[in-house]
Amino acid sequence: MQEYNYKMTFKTAAKAHALKEAPKESCGIVVDDIYYPCNNISDTPKENFAIHPKDFLKARSKGTLQYIVHSHPEGQEPSQPDIDACKAIKIKWYIYLNTKDKWSIINP
């Protein structure tokens, strides 16, 4: 698992990861204001994401989990499954909308 430059904001690092992974959805987590990119192990990575458990545990071991981050390469707004999952895990989500170059935030 790669750790992005400490001097980058987590949004800058997550955006770079999203652009690199397109057309697949990127995913990662933010721990203590540092973005940790994770492998998307979804069977349909262009439409969904699933964070690899080993990536999640390794990043989570670095400190306090703050946010779940993923991208929507085609720029679509958060889906109902995104909203439901965020509420279920009770952690704020940041979604980078690639084609719109903007962030969508879901609060639990």
SELUMVO-937651 format. One line per 8 residues: number of its first residue (from 1); their letters; for each residue x, y, z of N, C-alpha, C, O. Coordinates in nm, 4 decimals, padded with zeros to 6 digits. Example, Ala and Ser with C-alpha at 12.3 -4.5 7.8 and 13.67 -1.06 7.14 Angstrom:
1) AS) 01.3190,-00.5690,00.7800,01.2300,-00.4500,00.7800,01.3200,-00.3300,00.7800,01.4236,-00.3319,00.8465 | 01.2850,-00.2250,00.7080,01.3670,-00.1060,00.7140,01.2900,00.0030,00.7870,01.3409,00.1138,00.8039
END
This chain:
1) MQEYNYKM) 00.0845,-00.1169,00.0000,00.0000,00.0000,00.0000,00.0892,00.1235,00.0000,00.1819,00.1343,00.0803 | 00.0608,00.2152,-00.0894,00.1385,00.3372,-00.1024,00.0841,00.4433,-00.0075,-00.0366,00.4516,00.0150 | 00.1718,00.5223,00.0464,00.1320,00.6344,00.1313,00.1716,00.7599,00.0549,00.2867,00.7741,00.0138 | 00.0779,00.8498,00.0361,00.1081,00.9707,-00.0385,00.1862,01.0689,00.0481,00.1896,01.0569,00.1705 | 00.2480,01.1648,-00.0169,00.3323,01.2657,00.0445,00.2621,01.3319,00.1639,00.1486,01.3778,00.1512 | 00.3270,01.3368,00.2758,00.2698,01.3966,00.3968,00.2313,01.5428,00.3770,00.1400,01.5919,00.4435 | 00.2994,01.6130,00.2869,00.2715,01.7555,00.2678,00.1455,01.7789,00.1848,00.0935,01.8905,00.1828 | 00.0959,01.6766,00.1168,-00.0281,01.6890,00.0407,-00.1458,01.6849,00.1365,-00.1417,01.6155,00.2381
9) TFKTAAKA) -00.2503,01.7591,00.1040,-00.3733,01.7405,00.1801,-00.4309,01.6058,00.1392,-00.3969,01.5532,00.0332 | -00.5168,01.5506,00.2215,-00.5732,01.4208,00.1847,-00.6549,01.4322,00.0572,-00.6601,01.3369,-00.0206 | -00.7189,01.5465,00.0334,-00.7979,01.5628,-00.0892,-00.7081,01.5643,-00.2132,-00.7430,01.5058,-00.3157 | -00.5949,01.6298,-00.2044,-00.5019,01.6331,-00.3176,-00.4501,01.4929,-00.3476,-00.4426,01.4523,-00.4636 | -00.4147,01.4194,-00.2433,-00.3639,01.2828,-00.2614,-00.4729,01.1906,-00.3153,-00.4468,01.1089,-00.4036 | -00.5941,01.2030,-00.2630,-00.7040,01.1178,-00.3087,-00.7432,01.1495,-00.4524,-00.7763,01.0591,-00.5292 | -00.7396,01.2767,-00.4891,-00.7694,01.3156,-00.6275,-00.6658,01.2550,-00.7226,-00.7020,01.2016,-00.8275 | -00.5386,01.2630,-00.6870,-00.4327,01.2053,-00.7709,-00.4556,01.0550,-00.7877,-00.4383,01.0015,-00.8973
17) HALKEAPK) -00.4939,00.9877,-00.6812,-00.5223,00.8446,-00.6866,-00.6422,00.8175,-00.7766,-00.6399,00.7242,-00.8569 | -00.7472,00.8988,-00.7636,-00.8677,00.8822,-00.8460,-00.8363,00.8966,-00.9941,-00.8840,00.8178,-01.0758 | -00.7573,00.9955,-01.0285,-00.7231,01.0178,-01.1687,-00.6364,00.9041,-01.2230,-00.6487,00.8657,-01.3393 | -00.5500,00.8515,-01.1387,-00.4638,00.7399,-01.1790,-00.5449,00.6118,-01.2029,-00.5158,00.5366,-01.2960 | -00.6456,00.5870,-01.1198,-00.7235,00.4634,-01.1274,-00.8340,00.4648,-01.2328,-00.8807,00.3587,-01.2743 | -00.8763,00.5828,-01.2763,-00.9858,00.5907,-01.3742,-00.9529,00.5060,-01.4967,-00.8387,00.5069,-01.5426 | -01.0496,00.4334,-01.5501,-01.1943,00.4457,-01.5315,-01.2503,00.3652,-01.4142,-01.3720,00.3596,-01.3965 | -01.1640,00.3030,-01.3338,-01.2123,00.2321,-01.2154,-01.2318,00.3315,-01.1012,-01.1704,00.4382,-01.0997
25) ESCGIVVD) -01.3174,00.2957,-01.0061,-01.3310,00.3751,-00.8850,-01.2083,00.3515,-00.7983,-01.1653,00.2379,-00.7782 | -01.1534,00.4595,-00.7482,-01.0448,00.4477,-00.6509,-01.1072,00.4416,-00.5123,-01.2235,00.4772,-00.4936 | -01.0286,00.3961,-00.4157,-01.0781,00.3948,-00.2788,-00.9602,00.4045,-00.1835,-00.8484,00.3637,-00.2148 | -00.9885,00.4596,-00.0665,-00.8856,00.4717,00.0350,-00.9466,00.5194,00.1641,-01.0676,00.5397,00.1740 | -00.8623,00.5367,00.2620,-00.9095,00.5876,00.3904,-00.8170,00.6979,00.4380,-00.7001,00.7040,00.3998 | -00.8709,00.7843,00.5215,-00.7921,00.8914,00.5816,-00.7763,00.8593,00.7294,-00.8734,00.8392,00.8023 | -00.6511,00.8555,00.7703,-00.6149,00.8282,00.9095,-00.5247,00.9423,00.9548,-00.4189,00.9658,00.8962 | -00.5666,01.0125,01.0584,-00.4877,01.1238,01.1114,-00.4445,01.2210,01.0016,-00.3287,01.2622,00.9949
33) DIYYPCNN) -00.5397,01.2565,00.9165,-00.5222,01.3529,00.8062,-00.4300,01.3056,00.6937,-00.3891,01.3860,00.6100 | -00.3974,01.1783,00.6906,-00.3146,01.1230,00.5826,-00.3989,01.0259,00.5016,-00.4666,00.9395,00.5574 | -00.3945,01.0406,00.3685,-00.4690,00.9528,00.2787,-00.3889,00.8263,00.2503,-00.2718,00.8321,00.2129 | -00.4541,00.7129,00.2687,-00.3948,00.5828,00.2385,-00.4750,00.5180,00.1257,-00.5879,00.4740,00.1475 | -00.4173,00.5119,00.0046,-00.4894,00.4476,-00.1055,-00.5008,00.2976,-00.0803,-00.4092,00.2351,-00.0270 | -00.6131,00.2420,-00.1188,-00.6380,00.0994,-00.1004,-00.6706,00.0356,-00.2347,-00.7090,00.1041,-00.3296 | -00.6553,-00.0947,-00.2416,-00.6920,-00.1678,-00.3619,-00.8425,-00.1864,-00.3655,-00.9043,-00.2249,-00.2663 | -00.9010,-00.1581,-00.4823,-01.0438,-00.1792,-00.5028,-01.0617,-00.3228,-00.5497,-01.0229,-00.3569,-00.6615
41) ISDTPKEN) -01.1198,-00.4065,-00.4656,-01.1350,-00.5477,-00.4990,-01.2776,-00.5819,-00.5432,-01.3159,-00.6989,-00.5457 | -01.3554,-00.4800,-00.5778,-01.4917,-00.5043,-00.6253,-01.4890,-00.5855,-00.7546,-01.3977,-00.5707,-00.8359 | -01.5886,-00.6705,-00.7732,-01.6033,-00.7447,-00.8988,-01.6429,-00.6517,-01.0132,-01.6270,-00.6865,-01.1302 | -01.6945,-00.5335,-00.9796,-01.7356,-00.4341,-01.0793,-01.6699,-00.2997,-01.0446,-01.7394,-00.2064,-01.0044 | -01.5383,-00.2887,-01.0594,-01.4658,-00.1708,-01.0113,-01.4957,-00.0403,-01.0854,-01.4594,00.0673,-01.0379 | -01.5612,-00.0489,-01.2006,-01.5988,00.0738,-01.2712,-01.7274,00.1330,-01.2142,-01.7595,00.2490,-01.2399 | -01.8007,00.0534,-01.1369,-01.9281,00.0988,-01.0809,-01.9307,00.0991,-00.9280,-02.0139,00.1673,-00.8681 | -01.8404,00.0236,-00.8641,-01.8438,00.0061,-00.7193,-01.7027,-00.0025,-00.6636,-01.6049,-00.0168,-00.7370
49) FAIHPKDF) -01.6954,00.0067,-00.5328,-01.5652,-00.0155,-00.4701,-01.5817,-00.1064,-00.3493,-01.6871,-00.1116,-00.2859 | -01.4745,-00.1772,-00.3202,-01.4633,-00.2573,-00.1993,-01.3171,-00.2486,-00.1576,-01.2276,-00.2867,-00.2331 | -01.2943,-00.1994,-00.0395,-01.1575,-00.1827,00.0105,-01.1031,-00.3185,00.0536,-01.1684,-00.3928,00.1268 | -00.9834,-00.3492,00.0071,-00.9195,-00.4754,00.0458,-00.8987,-00.4751,00.1971,-00.8428,-00.3797,00.2513 | -00.9429,-00.5803,00.2658,-00.9311,-00.5833,00.4122,-00.7885,-00.5633,00.4649,-00.7696,-00.4982,00.5676 | -00.6899,-00.6178,00.3968,-00.5516,-00.6005,00.4436,-00.5087,-00.4544,00.4351,-00.4406,-00.4038,00.5243 | -00.5494,-00.3862,00.3261,-00.5183,-00.2436,00.3124,-00.5850,-00.1635,00.4239,-00.5238,-00.0754,00.4842 | -00.7105,-00.1957,00.4497,-00.7855,-00.1256,00.5536,-00.7185,-00.1429,00.6897,-00.6973,-00.0452,00.7615
57) LKARSKGT) -00.6858,-00.2648,00.7244,-00.6253,-00.2911,00.8550,-00.4882,-00.2264,00.8693,-00.4538,-00.1755,00.9759 | -00.4102,-00.2287,00.7618,-00.2769,-00.1686,00.7679,-00.2869,-00.0177,00.7893,-00.2165,00.0383,00.8734 | -00.3742,00.0479,00.7133,-00.3898,00.1924,00.7289,-00.4505,00.2260,00.8648,-00.4067,00.3199,00.9313 | -00.5490,00.1510,00.9051,-00.6177,00.1748,01.0326,-00.5214,00.1617,01.1507,-00.5399,00.2268,01.2536 | -00.4200,00.0787,01.1360,-00.3236,00.0599,01.2442,-00.2344,00.1830,01.2648,-00.1620,00.1910,01.3640 | -00.2394,00.2780,01.1723,-00.1549,00.3980,01.1797,-00.2108,00.5046,01.2737,-00.1390,00.5963,01.3136 | -00.3400,00.4925,01.3092,-00.3981,00.5950,01.3964,-00.5496,00.5934,01.3918,-00.6118,00.4879,01.3792 | -00.6078,00.7113,01.4022,-00.7528,00.7271,01.4098,-00.8147,00.7385,01.2711,-00.7778,00.8258,01.1926
65) LQYIVHSH) -00.9080,00.6505,01.2419,-00.9802,00.6528,01.1145,-01.0729,00.7731,01.1125,-01.1552,00.7908,01.2024 | -01.0589,00.8567,01.0084,-01.1418,00.9761,00.9981,-01.2469,00.9652,00.8877,-01.3643,00.9944,00.9108 | -01.2048,00.9228,00.7663,-01.2939,00.9251,00.6521,-01.2708,00.8048,00.5611,-01.1619,00.7478,00.5560 | -01.3771,00.7684,00.4896,-01.3687,00.6747,00.3778,-01.3725,00.7614,00.2520,-01.4514,00.8555,00.2433 | -01.2880,00.7297,00.1558,-01.2800,00.8086,00.0328,-01.2903,00.7152,-00.0864,-01.2292,00.6083,-00.0879 | -01.3680,00.7558,-00.1867,-01.3652,00.6853,-00.3142,-01.4005,00.7825,-00.4253,-01.4347,00.8980,-00.3999 | -01.3920,00.7350,-00.5478,-01.4178,00.8237,-00.6615,-01.5349,00.7734,-00.7440,-01.5706,00.6556,-00.7408 | -01.5928,00.8658,-00.8173,-01.6911,00.8351,-00.9201,-01.6331,00.8887,-01.0508,-01.6486,01.0068,-01.0820
73) PEGQEPSQ) -01.5660,00.8016,-01.1276,-01.4956,00.8460,-01.2484,-01.5821,00.9178,-01.3509,-01.5323,01.0028,-01.4247 | -01.7111,00.8852,-01.3566,-01.7992,00.9509,-01.4538,-01.8706,01.0714,-01.3937,-01.9547,01.1325,-01.4595 | -01.8382,01.1059,-01.2703,-01.8890,01.2274,-01.2096,-02.0280,01.2199,-01.1491,-02.0854,01.3227,-01.1132 | -02.0834,01.0990,-01.1371,-02.2185,01.0881,-01.0828,-02.2200,01.1206,-00.9335,-02.1226,01.0977,-00.8618 | -02.3329,01.1745,-00.8894,-02.3515,01.2069,-00.7480,-02.3572,01.0769,-00.6662,-02.3714,00.9688,-00.7233 | -02.3464,01.0868,-00.5336,-02.3523,00.9663,-00.4495,-02.4809,00.8871,-00.4726,-02.5894,00.9431,-00.4885 | -02.4649,00.7559,-00.4739,-02.5794,00.6661,-00.4940,-02.6461,00.6385,-00.3592,-02.5907,00.6685,-00.2534 | -02.7650,00.5813,-00.3653,-02.8317,00.5428,-00.2402,-02.7496,00.4384,-00.1634,-02.7420,00.4458,-00.0407
81) PDIDACKA) -02.6874,00.3406,-00.2328,-02.6003,00.2481,-00.1578,-02.4826,00.3196,-00.0889,-02.4422,00.2796,00.0202 | -02.4270,00.4252,-00.1517,-02.3211,00.5041,-00.0864,-02.3748,00.5647,00.0430,-02.3123,00.5539,00.1485 | -02.4899,00.6277,00.0335,-02.5506,00.6950,00.1488,-02.5822,00.5945,00.2594,-02.5539,00.6190,00.3767 | -02.6407,00.4817,00.2210,-02.6765,00.3786,00.3193,-02.5531,00.3213,00.3885,-02.5537,00.3013,00.5100 | -02.4468,00.2946,00.3113,-02.3241,00.2381,00.3690,-02.2587,00.3378,00.4645,-02.2111,00.2994,00.5714 | -02.2562,00.4644,00.4265,-02.1987,00.5675,00.5134,-02.2727,00.5727,00.6462,-02.2111,00.5767,00.7527 | -02.4029,00.5725,00.6391,-02.4827,00.5770,00.7622,-02.4621,00.4510,00.8471,-02.4611,00.4577,00.9700 | -02.4458,00.3366,00.7806,-02.4282,00.2104,00.8534,-02.2963,00.2061,00.9308,-02.2909,00.1563,01.0432
89) IKIKWYIY) -02.1899,00.2590,00.8691,-02.0597,00.2524,00.9377,-02.0295,00.3752,01.0227,-01.9335,00.3768,01.0998 | -02.1138,00.4795,01.0075,-02.1044,00.6002,01.0919,-01.9709,00.6730,01.0792,-01.9156,00.7227,01.1773 | -01.9201,00.6781,00.9545,-01.7961,00.7508,00.9252,-01.8221,00.8378,00.8025,-01.8831,00.7919,00.7059 | -01.7765,00.9623,00.8056,-01.7958,01.0545,00.6940,-01.7269,01.0014,00.5682,-01.6161,00.9480,00.5746 | -01.7943,01.0168,00.4537,-01.7392,00.9759,00.3247,-01.7117,01.0983,00.2381,-01.7899,01.1934,00.2357 | -01.5998,01.0943,00.1675,-01.5666,01.1920,00.0642,-01.5631,01.1180,-00.0685,-01.4965,01.0152,-00.0814 | -01.6343,01.1700,-00.1661,-01.6366,01.1093,-00.2988,-01.5882,01.2131,-00.3995,-01.6461,01.3211,-00.4118 | -01.4807,01.1789,-00.4716,-01.4294,01.2686,-00.5747,-01.5012,01.2386,-00.7051,-01.5019,01.1248,-00.7521
97) LNTKDKWS) -01.5620,01.3422,-00.7636,-01.6346,01.3298,-00.8896,-01.5404,01.3740,-01.0017,-01.5263,01.4931,-01.0296 | -01.4765,01.2759,-01.0649,-01.3668,01.3039,-01.1590,-01.4029,01.4057,-01.2667,-01.3335,01.5061,-01.2828 | -01.5106,01.3806,-01.3405,-01.5400,01.4662,-01.4560,-01.5871,01.6054,-01.4157,-01.5838,01.6977,-01.4972 | -01.6306,01.6216,-01.2915,-01.6758,01.7523,-01.2432,-01.5682,01.8231,-01.1607,-01.5841,01.9395,-01.1240 | -01.4591,01.7524,-01.1317,-01.3506,01.8044,-01.0494,-01.4041,01.8686,-00.9217,-01.3710,01.9821,-00.8874 | -01.4887,01.7911,-00.8524,-01.5425,01.8410,-00.7264,-01.5622,01.7256,-00.6290,-01.5560,01.6086,-00.6668 | -01.5855,01.7602,-00.5047,-01.6050,01.6631,-00.3983,-01.7497,01.6633,-00.3539,-01.8150,01.7674,-00.3474 | -01.7977,01.5451,-00.3237,-01.9278,01.5270,-00.2616,-01.8998,01.4644,-00.1254,-01.8169,01.3742,-00.1135
105) IINP) -01.9689,01.5126,-00.0239,-01.9475,01.4627,00.1118,-02.0769,01.4026,00.1641,-02.1843,01.4611,00.1499 | -02.0656,01.2861,00.2243,-02.1813,01.2223,00.2878,-02.1525,01.2154,00.4382,-02.0496,01.1634,00.4814 | -02.2444,01.2682,00.5144,-02.2341,01.2594,00.6605,-02.3207,01.1452,00.7104,-02.4316,01.1249,00.6611 | -02.2705,01.0703,00.8084,-02.3508,00.9586,00.8594,-02.4760,01.0056,00.9340,-02.5535,00.9232,00.9826
END
